[in-house]
Amino acid sequence: MTTMPETAESIAAKYAVAETCTRMAVYADRREWDKLGTLFADKVVLDYTSLNGGEPVRLTPKEITGAWAATLSGYDSTQHLLANHLVDLADDRAVCTASFQATHRLAAAHGASLWTLAGDYRWELVRSGDRWLIDTVVMSAVWGDGNQALSARVAG
């Protein structure tokens, strides 16, 4: 099979897409909610059903950052590591997939203080001027380790 050579423009676009997705994880871990909100389109489909069940939801950037601030700020710290980014481009649309490992820390008097979740993310993005905005986030959990009860404690 013959592949076509990449152009400088397509390489730059793929880098920008992967960086936008990486910034989602970094800004969430750093609790930089205003910056996080700038990464999203006006409406975003969030699908975390592999972990939580239910149905995907469609939210505004403000709703996303508010919900994530309420949840993630309940932990002492979090760290979302992303790797193996693959980006596909089609005109003003892009799909980026990456493996993730997310560690959540909350001091616990009884039980482990860490909960780690790993799997894959798939983002769909739309080009808006010279920026790429996320309009779909699908998290597919593959494995977890540690004290998942920490998430209930944070939500509680």
C-alpha positions, -999 to +999 in steps of 0.1 A: +000+000+000+013+034-009+008+063+014+009+099+002+035+122+017+023+146+043+024+183+036+038+209+060+002+221+064-012+187+073+017+181+098+010+214+114-027+207+116-021+173+132+002+188+157-024+215+166-051+189+170-030+167+193-019+197+213-055+208+218-064+174+231-034+173+254-042+208+267-076+194+278-058+170+302-032+195+314-057+223+321-080+199+340-051+187+362-039+223+368-075+235+375-072+261+348-109+262+341-110+294+321-083+280+297-100+246+296-133+263+284-115+278+254-108+244+239-144+235+233-169+242+206-203+258+216-218+224+223-198+193+231-209+156+233-193+140+263-194+102+265-181+087+297-206+058+295-179+031+296-173+041+332-205+056+344-232+040+323-261+061+311-261+081+279-237+106+264-245+143+272-243+174+252-230+204+272-217+239+268-180+247+277-193+265+308-213+234+319-183+212+313-158+233+332-183+238+361-189+200+364-152+191+361-143+218+386-168+205+411-155+169+406-118+172+401-113+199+427-125+174+453-093+154+448-060+165+463-045+161+428-050+144+395-027+135+367-040+126+332-012+112+310-018+109+273+003+089+247+001+074+213-018+102+196-031+094+162-047+122+142-069+119+111-079+150+091-107+155+067-111+191+056-122+212+086-128+181+108-103+160+128-103+129+149-076+123+175-072+091+195-048+086+224-042+062+252-046+076+287-038+069+323-055+091+349-044+090+386-066+106+412-053+112+447-073+119+478-059+113+513-080+085+528-080+074+565-091+039+554-081+024+521-057+034+494-054+071+486-050+065+448-074+055+420-060+050+386-081+046+355-067+038+320-080+034+285-085+054+253-098+088+244-113+098+211-118+135+204-136+150+174-126+185+165-138+212+141-115+239+127-126+274+136-103+300+120-068+290+129-079+269+159-092+234+165-121+231+189-133+199+206-169+190+199-169+154+210-150+135+238-154+098+242-135+081+270-133+043+269-122+028+302-101-003+298-088-010+333-086+006+367-067+000+399-068+012+434-096+028+454-125+036+430-146+045+461-126+078+461-148+090+433-180+085+454-164+103+483-155+133+461-191+133+446-207+129+480 
